[in-house]
Amino acid sequence: MKKTDKLAVVALGGNAILRGEEEGTIEQQEKNATETLENLIYLVRDGYNLVITHGNGPQVGNILMRNDSGEQLYNIAPMPLDICVADSQGGIGYMLERMIRNVLHKHGIKKNVITLVTLTEISPNDPAFNHPSKRIGKIYKKDEAYKLSKSKKWIFKTTSKVAGGYRRVVPSPAPLKIINKEAIKMLVQAGNIVIAAGGGGIPVYYDKNNDVRTLDAVIDKDKASALLASDIGADELYILTDVPFIYKDFGLPTQKKLEFLDYNDTLKYLENGTFAEGTMEPKIRACLDFIKKGGKKSVITEATKLENRTFGSKITMKYETAHG
């Protein structure tokens, strides 16, 4: 990597691959991914080396449902959650790699692309294991959920999507370290575009013998992306979502666009409950974590705004002017 090159981690939101009420066919996912990845060309042309991360919520949910069907209909042994997350990393990563190779070819850019199945270290004593909250998999009827809670020790909560429906919930522990960070850093410094930490990475921990073990859990993609960005010394973190800016009082008559933010002002907004919990709030926390650990800039925006990066909401340690 040349001294003039900048390193950015770009976290693709769910709408980068699946949108609205789409069925989720591979044709739809490839089309959406290509439209999103087209916008990353502006960063590549501007001298950025890139690591791309992505979510996997709908896809890993579908894998879990195939698990259930295979077990019930054909007595096929179901795979544990960590294998399902790994499957989704490989499948989505392959699709993104193929699409971005095509986009690069279209624009006459010669750059290698590599997908890396990524492990993320967690603590087995994380408080999240006492309060599972992340809904995964299919929606069950009450009697089905009851039987599964007895036979598999799964925990269920009601879901607002279907009246009387229940979904399995698992913990969402904090990511502590990206296990593959050295390999990712080496690959991106060599000029490769690296696709990594899909779905937040596969949650693992080290036991007393220093062997790698796993637990049923899912990791927040944006938190893991911020951690990865810090671990590899990235200059900037981009979180791509379905809105172009961060807003104060989003959806209310008092809504206000927040375009240029510094760390302290953003932290105050966060502590005052300005950002929606479960949607924008975790993205803001991820951005602040990255800045606190030495990152130069975090940007939350939609992919189409990358053509002109004066757009989007930027968070820096100090206030940044429109020309900063």
Residue pairs with C-beta under 8 A, 6 or more apart in sequence:
1 7
1 49
1 188
1 189
1 190
1 191
4 47
5 47
5 48
5 49
6 46
6 47
6 48
6 49
6 235
6 236
7 48
7 49
7 50
7 51
7 188
7 189
7 232
7 233
7 234
7 235
7 236
8 43
8 48
8 49
8 50
8 51
8 229
8 234
8 235
8 236
8 237
8 238
9 50
9 51
9 52
9 53
9 225
9 226
9 228
9 229
9 232
9 234
9 236
9 237
9 238
10 40
10 43
10 50
10 51
10 52
10 53
10 238
10 240
11 53
11 54
11 221
11 222
11 225
11 237
11 238
11 239
11 240
12 36
12 52
12 53
12 54
12 55
12 96
12 240
12 303
13 55
13 239
13 240
13 241
13 242
14 55
14 57
14 58
15 32
15 241
15 242
16 32
16 33
16 36
16 54
16 55
16 240
16 303
17 29
17 32
17 33
17 36
17 54
17 55
17 58
17 59
17 92
17 95
18 24
18 28
18 29
18 32
18 58
18 59
19 28
19 32
22 28
24 58
24 59
24 62
26 95
29 95
30 95
30 99
33 95
33 96
33 99
34 99
34 102
34 103
35 303
36 240
36 303
37 96
37 99
37 100
37 103
38 103
39 303
39 304
39 306
39 307
40 50
40 52
40 100
40 103
40 303
40 306
41 103
41 104
41 107
41 109
42 306
42 307
42 309
43 50
43 238
43 306
44 50
44 104
44 109
44 111
44 193
45 109
48 236
49 188
49 189
49 191
49 193
50 188
50 193
50 194
51 184
51 188
51 193
51 194
51 195
51 196
51 228
51 229
51 232
51 234
52 96
52 100
52 193
52 194
52 195
52 196
53 195
53 196
53 197
53 198
53 221
53 224
53 225
53 228
54 92
54 93
54 96
54 195
54 198
54 199
54 221
55 198
55 199
55 221
56 85
56 88
56 89
56 92
56 198
56 199
56 221
57 199
59 88
59 91
59 92
60 84
60 85
60 87
60 88
60 136
60 199
60 218
61 136
61 137
61 138
63 84
63 87
63 88
64 81
64 84
64 136
64 137
64 138
65 137
65 138
67 78
67 79
67 84
68 78
68 137
68 138
70 76
70 78
71 77
71 78
79 87
80 214
80 216
81 136
81 170
81 216
81 217
81 218
82 202
82 203
82 204
82 214
82 216
85 198
85 199
85 202
85 203
85 218
86 117
86 202
88 198
88 199
89 115
89 117
89 118
89 198
89 199
89 202
90 115
90 117
92 198
93 115
93 116
93 117
93 195
93 198
94 115
96 115
96 195
97 113
97 114
97 115
97 195
100 113
100 193
101 113
104 110
104 111
104 113
111 191
111 192
111 193
112 191
112 192
112 193
113 192
113 193
113 194
113 195
114 187
114 192
114 193
114 194
114 195
115 194
115 195
115 196
116 180
116 183
116 184
116 187
116 194
116 195
116 196
117 198
117 202
118 178
118 179
118 180
118 184
118 196
118 197
118 198
118 201
118 202
119 178
119 179
119 180
119 201
119 202
119 204
119 212
120 175
120 176
120 177
120 178
120 179
120 197
120 200
120 201
120 202
120 203
120 204
120 219
120 224
120 227
121 175
121 176
121 177
121 178
121 179
121 204
121 205
121 206
122 173
122 174
122 175
122 176
122 203
122 204
122 205
122 215
122 217
122 219
123 173
123 174
123 176
123 205
124 205
124 213
124 215
126 171
126 173
126 174
128 171
128 172
128 173
128 174
128 217
129 171
129 173
129 215
129 217
131 171
132 155
132 169
132 170
132 171
133 157
133 169
133 171
133 172
134 169
134 170
134 171
134 172
134 217
134 218
135 157
135 159
135 167
135 168
135 169
136 167
136 168
136 169
136 170
136 218
137 167
137 168
138 167
139 159
139 161
139 162
139 165
139 166
139 167
140 148
140 156
140 165
140 166
140 167
140 168
141 164
141 165
141 166
142 164
142 166
144 166
145 156
145 166
145 168
148 154
148 156
148 168
149 155
149 156
154 168
155 168
155 169
155 170
156 166
156 167
156 168
156 169
157 166
157 167
157 169
158 164
158 165
158 166
159 165
159 166
159 167
170 216
170 217
170 218
171 215
171 216
171 217
171 218
172 217
172 218
172 219
172 220
173 203
173 217
173 219
174 223
175 200
175 201
175 219
175 220
175 223
175 224
175 227
176 227
177 227
177 231
178 184
178 196
178 197
178 201
178 224
178 227
178 228
178 231
179 201
179 204
179 212
180 196
181 228
181 231
181 232
184 194
184 196
184 228
184 232
185 231
185 232
185 233
187 194
188 194
188 232
196 228
197 221
197 224
197 225
197 228
199 218
199 219
199 221
200 218
200 219
200 220
200 221
200 223
200 224
201 219
201 224
202 214
203 214
203 215
203 217
203 218
203 219
204 212
204 213
204 214
205 212
205 213
205 214
205 215
206 212
206 213
207 213
220 282
220 286
222 239
222 282
222 283
222 285
222 286
223 282
223 285
223 286
223 289
225 237
225 239
225 286
226 237
226 286
226 287
226 289
226 290
226 295
226 298
227 289
228 234
229 236
229 237
229 290
229 295
230 289
230 290
230 293
230 294
230 295
234 290
234 295
235 295
235 296
235 297
236 295
236 296
236 297
236 298
236 299
237 286
237 287
237 290
237 295
237 297
237 298
237 299
238 298
238 299
238 301
238 306
239 283
239 286
239 287
239 298
239 299
239 300
240 301
240 302
240 303
241 283
241 300
241 301
241 302
242 302
243 250
243 302
244 301
244 302
244 304
244 305
244 311
244 312
245 257
245 258
245 259
245 300
245 301
245 311
245 312
245 313
246 257
246 258
246 261
246 275
246 280
246 284
246 300
246 313
247 255
247 256
247 257
247 258
248 254
248 255
248 256
248 257
248 258
248 269
248 274
249 255
249 256
249 274
250 275
250 276
250 280
257 313
258 269
258 313
259 312
259 313
259 314
259 322
260 313
260 314
260 319
260 320
260 321
260 322
260 324
261 269
261 313
261 314
261 315
261 316
261 319
262 315
262 316
262 317
262 318
262 319
262 320
263 288
263 291
263 292
263 315
263 316
263 317
263 318
265 319
266 284
266 287
266 288
266 315
267 288
269 275
269 284
270 281
270 284
270 285
270 288
275 281
275 284
280 300
283 300
284 300
284 315
286 298
287 298
287 300
287 315
288 298
288 315
290 298
291 297
291 298
291 315
291 316
291 317
296 316
297 314
297 315
297 316
297 320
298 314
298 315
298 316
299 309
299 312
299 313
299 314
299 315
300 312
300 313
300 315
301 311
301 312
301 313
302 312
305 311
305 312
306 312
310 322
314 320
316 324
